[in-house]
């Protein structure tokens, strides 16, 4: 498959892992309007603990990109502008749900999130910074596919205000341009090792992210 179709290849080769994630009981509950307030706050708490690493990870990736991939460093700079501060949106959502945002800030994540963050930091630092885009595929792709629908259903069943869902709505169907941007990036990545590493990381992150949802239910 050509580099121009690499995004399609990622989708095909991670289909089983994606299904494992989407079959998580918590996601099913959210999409059917059966999520409890405690479960929603718990989800936001774990989202905070991985989202707060996004900007530092992007900075680390950008610093490790070789000069031969300068075009990719420019794309990463754009990502940083888009992602900076999103963890604070999550804390605000928690506050609007009546949760203790500062307790979440001071807490430690569940084991699957701890492992997910440790894994991607290790991969970026020790193996290949380009592998980070495997994690981007999992988190952004999943959000675009389910976040808006889940937010609508959870709002309806819990009677929460819209400002308790800024994280989900900002990463939902209205965020489709991020996926288009991501697709344009990975379809320019033609090195076989970079491609293999992106797919490998995506498979691992799908599993760990799914385990996060399963730990919450």
N, C-alpha and C positions, 0 to 999 in steps of 0.2 A: 504494500500500500504506500502511496506517495506521501510526502510530508504534508501536501495540501489536504490530505484526508486523515491526518493523524488524529484530529479531534474525534472523528467517527470511530477510529480504531480504539481510542480510549474508552468510548462508550461500549463498544462491543466486548472488549477484553475485561471489563470490570462489571459486566451485567449481573453476574451472580452475587458479587459483593454488594452491589447497589440494591438488589432485591432483599438481601439479608438486612440491610439498613431499613428499607421502607416497610418491612414486615415487623419492625419493632412494635411491641404492644403500645408504647406511649404514643408513637406516631399515629397508629390506628385510632387510638382514643381521641387524639387531637383532631383528626380529620372527620371523626364522626360526632364531635361535640360532647365527648364523655370525659374530658380531662377535668381533674379537680384543681382548685386554686393552689393547693400545696404542690401538686405536680407541676403546674405551670411555673410557679416561683422557683422550684427546684431546677427545672430546665433552664430558666434564665440565669440562675446562679452558676450552673456549669458552663453555659455559654459565655458568661463573663470571664471565667477562668481560662478559656482558650482564646477568646477574641482579644483579650488584652495582650496576647503575644503576637498578634498579626502584624502590627507596625514594626516592632523590633525584629521579627523574622524577616519581613520585607527588607529592612535596612541591612540585615546580615546577608541576605541573598544578593542584594545590589552590590555590597562591598566585595563579594567573592566572584562576581561575574567577570570573566576575562575580557580583555580589550577586543578580542575578536567577536564578542557578542555585545558590543556597546549598544546596539539597537534594543537589546533586551533590558539593559540597565535603564534606558529611557522609559520603557514600559513599566518597570518596577517603580520608578519615581512617580508615575501617574497613579499606580495602585496605592502608594503611600498617601498621596493627597486624598484619595477616595476613602481610605480606611481609618485614618487617624481619628482617635477619640470615640470610636464606636462602642467601646466597653462602657463608657459613661452613659450612653443611651440605654444600655441594658440595666444599669443601676437605677436610672430614672424610671424605667418600666417597673422594676421591683418596688420602688417607692409608691408608684401609682396603684400597685396591687395591694398595698398595705404591708409589704415585707420590709425587712431590715437590711437596707442596701449596704450599710457600713459593716454589718456582721458578715455579709457575703464577701465584701472586699477583703476582710481580714482572714477569711476561712481558707482552707485548702481544698482542692478539687477532689472529686471521686477518683478512684484508681484508673478507670479507663481514660479519663481526661488527663491525669498525670502522665500516663504512659503515652498518650497521643502527643502531648507537648514535648515530652522528653525525646520521643522518637524523632519528631520532625526537626528539633534543634540538633540532634546528633547527626541526622542525615545531611542537613544543610552544612553543618560545620565540618564533618569528617568525610563525607562521601561525595555528594554532588549538590550544589545549591539549586540547580535547575529542577531537581526532584520535588522541590517545594510546590511546583505547579500541580502535582498530583493531589496535594491537600486542597489547593484552591478549587480544583475541579469538584472534589467531594462536597465541600462546604457551600460553595456558590451554586453548584448545580442542584444540590438537594434543596437549598433555600428557594430558588426560583420555582422549583416544581411543587413545593408543598407549603411554603411559609404563608402566603396570602390566604389560601384556603383554610389552613389550620388557624390562623389568626381570626378569621371571620367566624369560624365555628366556636372557638374558645370564647371569644367576645360574647357571642350569642348565649352560650350555656352558662357563663359565669357573670354576665351583666357588668363587665368591666368597661371603663372608658377607653376610647381609641388611643389615648396617650399612654396606655399600659402596653401597647403593642408596637412601639416605634421601631424596635429591632426587627421584628418579624416583617412588618410592612415594608421597611426600607430594603429588606433582602428578599422580597417576594417577587411577584410577577412584574412589578414595575421596575425591577432591577435587571431586566432581560438584557439591557445594553452591556452589563458586566459580563454576561456569558458570551455575547458577541465579541466583546473585547478580548476575553480569554481565548475564544476559538481562533481569533486572528493571530494571537501570540503563538499558541501551540502549533498551529499549522505552518509557522515559519521555522519551527525547531526540527531540523532534519538529521541531527546526529543520532545514530542508532542507540548509543548508550544513554543519551539524554532522554530519548523516547522510552527506552526500557525502564529507566529510573522513575520517570513520571508515572508510568502505569503501575510499577511496583509500589510506589508510595501511595497511590490512589487505592490500591487493593488493601493495604494495611490500614489506612485511615478510615476507609469504609467500615472495616471490622471494628476498630476501636471506637469510632463514633456511634456505631450501632450498639456496642456494649455499654456506652454511656446511657443511651436511651433505655436499655434493658435494666440497667442498675437503678433507674429512677422509678420503674413501674413495679 
